[in-house]
Amino acid sequence: MVERRELDRGFAELPGLTRSPLLDTPAAALNQAFAWAVRRDAAGVRADPGAGLPDWGADEFAELLDRVRSFRRIGSAAAPEPSWLLREVVAGLFGVRADAEGGRFELRPWLPEGWRSLALRRLRCHRTLLDVLVRVRADWTTVRLELSFGPPIPLSVGLRNGRTIAQITIDEIPLDGGRAVFTLRGRHEVMFFFRGEDSC
């Protein structure tokens, strides 16, 4: 089994892979705190095995925002532990985990009310780096994925909250079920269309 430090060293030695992970959300304090945490633990922006944070929801999101706002106001005295913050963003907000059903990676974003987009760049899934962009609209949500480095990965994409899903497409190909299961190679766009009778 490859040790984590060996993976980290291998990534650092590859040209063009030294850019830091980036979070882009409507919450400036969260983006700033994430950048601070990345400077202390860049390898923490990764899919970890295990159950992830399945019960993560509105209360956990509110706690995350409260802690990063305190950090922004007060500074390092209110700083959350970098590993905690990165886990809350990766496994909580984006619902990312490794070794899900069938050995797949799983991505199940939680959609904060009022947010129209959120992005996580340079997310590590073992030896693969990918970018995730989520766009939320009244009648659909789009998850755009781009593999920026490494081998293709088996992936399951779904949503943890929001309205009832009527249809899912991957690259405009309709699917059955409540999630998209496929192999991520290059760029892909997963669209979740919501039922018209549901309210926002």
C-alpha angles and dihedrals in degrees: 000000000000115000118234092240089055090053091047092049091047092053093047092054095055116094116243094020098093097091113113125243113263134208119202117187137139088259106087092187091056092049091049094047091047090053089050091051092047091055087058099040114012091165089061092079094087145108109263125199120248136061094315113207102313096167093050110131146123096329093049091045091052090049091050092052092046092052095047092046089053089049090051093049101039104025129216093349088072095036115136118226106278093229091051093050094047091048092050090053099040102035096023112037096026097030094223123165139155128230096029123159111327092010091289129141113244129216116183110160121203109225113222113217112260096014115123097187145008130180137192117192128197097016110174121226102179103294095350129090121202141174122225125199120181119192119187123203133169096264104022146018123219124206111194117194130188126184103216099176140005138024125328114272134209107245139185116201125191141139126252099203141012132075130336112286115236099176140003127202133186112204087343093307111125119235136193123235136034098289141040117243117188146121113274111228120159113324127350136171121210116193125195113198117199130219112264097226094059119097123229 
